[in-house]
Amino acid sequence: MHTDISTKEIAQYRCPLCQQALLLKEKSYRCENNHSFDQAKQGYVNLLPVQFKHSKEPGDNKAMVQARRAFLDKGYYQPLLDSMLTLYQKYGDKNAAIFDAGCGEGFYTHQHKTEHNSVYGVDIAKETIKIAAKRYQDCFFSVATLSDLPYANEQFGWIYSVYAPILENEFTRILQNQGYFLTVTPADNHLFELKSMIYRQATKHDTTKQVIEQLTLVEEQRLNYPMNFSNSDDVLNLLAMTPFAFKASDELIAQLKQQKQFTCQADFVLRLYQKTH
């Protein structure tokens, strides 16, 4: 469903500088203290003030974004998305707003959108948000930092984080009472076959869960399935998405290009938490 949201809903943001509500007037979000943030032509808004940036272009670069988009478009992580949506259907308030923390190019974001909810995605990488906003116009995207989110307290009924840093205090602040927070992290054998080609002694992922003190664990799932590749471009795109890509030698890249078939495990842990107080 691709609709023009501007006529139906107005995004709810708060000013990253003074925490007052931002109102959209003629393509600019402005607060009562006159801080102003322009809406880009793609529809997103940059709510990352220059003084909050730690580098010129924080987040993933364009090549990484394009590799991830090409890989995800092929459906290799569809079983993960299906598991996430099943949990949302089972537990979520279908009218409450949803937040995708570290949304990337919007692959998971837009598939949570229904006619009854509003869905927000944030990423620190402007290139990524530009792609997401242009492609999925029924969601609200902004450039921002997860450590200081541009949202009011208790704005969301459902938050999820796929591989993004988990900043418990900030996520808990914007989560409604009785709302849910879903984390997706790599399990032991995630991409083990690919790692084994790069490292002499590939280690398994550390799956000890990050301590989340303010929320109650409701459900935990393990999702493991084989990804069968018959196109080397898909494998190279997957490699480009990983933190160990920079360790891959030219010889390994050449070897992967020659391989007609490659099988690699996808292995995830999904943990669903609820804010109960």
C-alpha positions in Angstrom: 0.0 0.0 0.0 1.7 3.2 -1.2 -0.4 6.2 -0.3 0.4 9.9 0.2 0.4 10.2 3.9 0.7 14.0 3.9 -3.1 14.3 3.4 -4.0 11.8 6.2 -1.5 11.9 9.0 1.0 14.4 10.3 4.1 12.9 11.9 4.5 13.4 15.6 8.1 14.5 16.4 9.7 16.5 19.3 12.5 18.9 18.8 16.0 17.3 19.4 17.3 20.7 20.8 14.6 21.7 23.3 12.2 18.7 23.5 9.2 20.7 22.5 6.6 19.4 20.0 7.4 20.0 16.3 4.7 21.1 14.0 4.8 20.8 10.2 4.2 24.1 8.4 4.9 24.4 4.7 7.5 21.6 4.6 9.3 22.6 7.8 9.0 21.1 11.2 9.2 23.9 13.8 8.9 24.1 17.6 7.7 27.0 19.8 11.3 28.0 20.3 11.6 28.4 16.5 14.0 25.6 15.9 13.4 24.5 12.4 14.0 21.3 10.4 13.1 21.1 6.7 11.3 18.2 5.2 13.4 16.7 2.3 11.8 16.2 -1.1 11.8 12.5 -0.4 9.6 13.1 2.6 12.0 12.4 5.5 13.2 14.9 8.0 16.8 15.2 9.4 16.5 15.5 13.2 20.2 15.0 13.8 21.7 18.4 14.6 25.2 18.8 13.4 26.5 19.1 17.0 25.1 15.6 17.7 27.1 14.0 14.9 30.4 12.2 15.7 31.5 12.0 12.1 30.7 13.8 8.8 28.5 11.0 7.5 27.6 8.6 10.4 26.2 5.2 9.8 26.4 2.8 6.8 27.9 4.1 3.6 26.0 4.0 0.2 27.7 0.7 -1.0 26.6 -1.1 2.2 23.1 0.2 2.0 22.8 -0.9 -1.7 24.2 -4.3 -0.9 21.7 -4.8 2.0 18.8 -3.6 -0.1 19.6 -5.9 -2.9 20.0 -8.9 -0.5 16.8 -8.2 1.4 14.8 -7.7 -1.7 15.6 -11.4 -2.7 13.6 -12.6 0.4 16.4 -14.4 2.2 15.3 -12.9 5.5 11.6 -13.2 4.8 11.2 -16.1 7.5 12.6 -13.6 10.0 10.1 -10.9 9.0 7.3 -13.5 9.1 8.2 -14.4 12.7 8.4 -10.7 13.7 4.9 -10.0 12.2 3.4 -13.1 13.8 4.5 -11.8 17.2 3.1 -8.4 16.4 -0.2 -10.0 15.3 -0.3 -12.0 18.6 0.6 -9.3 21.1 0.5 -5.8 19.5 -2.1 -3.1 19.9 -3.1 -2.8 16.2 -3.9 0.9 16.5 -0.8 2.0 18.4 2.2 3.6 16.7 5.2 1.4 15.8 8.9 2.4 15.9 11.7 0.6 14.0 15.0 1.4 15.8 17.8 1.5 13.2 15.5 1.0 10.3 18.0 1.0 7.5 16.4 1.2 4.1 12.9 0.3 5.5 12.6 -3.4 4.6 11.0 -4.3 8.0 9.5 -0.9 8.6 7.0 -0.8 5.7 5.9 -4.4 6.2 4.5 -3.4 9.6 2.3 -0.7 8.1 -1.4 -1.3 8.1 -4.3 1.1 7.5 -4.8 1.3 11.3 -1.3 2.2 12.5 1.4 4.8 12.0 5.0 3.5 11.6 8.2 5.4 12.2 11.7 4.5 11.3 15.0 6.1 12.4 18.5 5.7 11.3 21.7 7.7 11.7 22.7 7.2 8.1 21.1 9.9 5.8 21.7 7.9 2.6 19.7 5.0 4.1 16.8 7.2 5.2 16.7 8.9 1.8 16.2 5.5 0.1 13.6 4.4 2.7 11.5 7.5 2.5 11.5 7.6 -1.3 10.5 4.0 -1.6 8.0 3.6 1.3 5.9 6.7 1.4 3.3 5.3 3.8 5.8 5.4 6.8 7.5 8.3 8.6 11.3 8.3 8.3 13.9 10.6 10.0 17.6 10.9 10.5 18.3 10.8 14.2 20.4 9.2 16.9 19.0 6.3 19.0 20.5 7.8 22.1 18.3 10.8 21.9 15.1 10.0 20.0 12.9 12.8 18.6 9.7 11.4 20.1 7.5 12.2 23.1 7.3 9.9 26.2 5.2 6.8 25.7 4.5 7.5 22.0 4.7 3.9 20.8 2.9 0.6 21.5 5.4 -1.6 19.7 9.2 -1.0 19.2 11.6 -3.4 17.5 15.3 -3.5 16.9 16.9 -5.7 14.3 20.7 -5.8 15.1 20.6 -2.1 16.3 22.1 -1.0 19.6 19.7 -1.4 22.4 19.5 1.8 24.5 17.1 0.7 27.2 16.5 4.0 28.9 15.5 5.8 25.7 13.5 2.9 24.3 11.6 2.5 27.6 10.9 6.3 27.7 9.1 6.3 24.4 7.3 2.9 25.0 3.7 3.0 26.3 2.8 1.3 29.5 1.9 -2.4 28.6 3.7 -1.8 25.2 6.2 -4.3 23.7 9.8 -4.2 22.6 11.1 -6.9 20.3 14.9 -7.5 19.8 16.4 -9.6 17.0 20.1 -10.7 17.5 22.3 -13.3 15.8 22.2 -16.7 17.3 25.2 -19.1 17.6 25.5 -20.3 14.0 24.4 -17.2 12.1 26.4 -17.1 8.8 28.8 -19.6 10.3 29.7 -21.1 6.9 30.5 -17.7 5.5 32.6 -16.8 8.5 34.5 -20.1 8.2 35.7 -19.1 4.8 37.2 -15.8 6.2 38.5 -16.8 9.6 40.8 -19.8 10.2 38.9 -20.4 13.5 35.5 -18.9 13.1 33.9 -18.3 16.5 30.2 -18.6 17.1 28.2 -15.6 18.0 28.0 -14.7 21.6 24.3 -15.1 22.4 24.3 -14.1 26.0 21.4 -11.7 26.2 21.9 -8.1 27.0 20.5 -7.4 30.4 17.2 -5.4 30.0 16.2 -4.5 33.6 13.1 -2.3 33.1 11.1 -4.6 30.9 9.7 -8.1 31.4 10.7 -10.9 29.0 7.5 -12.4 27.6 8.7 -14.7 24.9 11.9 -16.0 23.4 12.3 -17.8 20.0 15.2 -19.3 18.1 14.8 -19.2 14.3 17.3 -21.3 12.2 17.1 -22.1 8.5 19.4 -22.7 5.6 19.8 -20.0 2.9 20.6 -21.7 -0.4 22.4 -19.4 -2.9 22.7 -20.1 -6.6 23.8 -16.5 -7.5 27.2 -15.3 -6.3 26.0 -11.7 -6.3 23.6 -12.5 -3.5 26.5 -14.0 -1.4 28.7 -11.0 -2.0 25.8 -8.7 -1.0 25.4 -10.7 2.2 29.1 -10.5 2.9 29.0 -6.7 2.3 26.3 -6.4 5.0 28.5 -8.1 7.7 31.0 -6.6 10.1 33.6 -9.1 8.9 33.4 -8.0 5.2 36.6 -5.9 5.6 38.5 -9.1 6.6 37.6 -10.8 3.3 40.7 -11.2 1.0 40.6 -10.6 -2.8 41.2 -14.3 -3.2 38.1 -15.1 -1.2 36.0 -12.6 -3.2 37.2 -14.3 -6.4 36.4 -17.7 -4.9 32.9 -16.7 -4.0 32.3 -15.3 -7.5 33.2 -18.7 -9.0 30.9 -20.7 -6.7 27.7 -21.8 -8.4 26.1 -23.1 -5.2 26.5 -22.0 -1.6 24.5 -22.8 1.6 24.7 -20.7 4.7 22.7 -20.7 7.9 20.5 -17.9 9.1 20.2 -18.1 12.8 18.4 -15.6 15.0 17.1 -15.1 18.5 13.9 -13.1 18.9 13.1 -11.8 22.4 9.9 -10.0 23.2 9.7 -7.7 26.3 6.8 -5.8 27.8 6.7 -2.6 29.8 4.6 -3.6 32.8 5.1 -0.7 35.2 
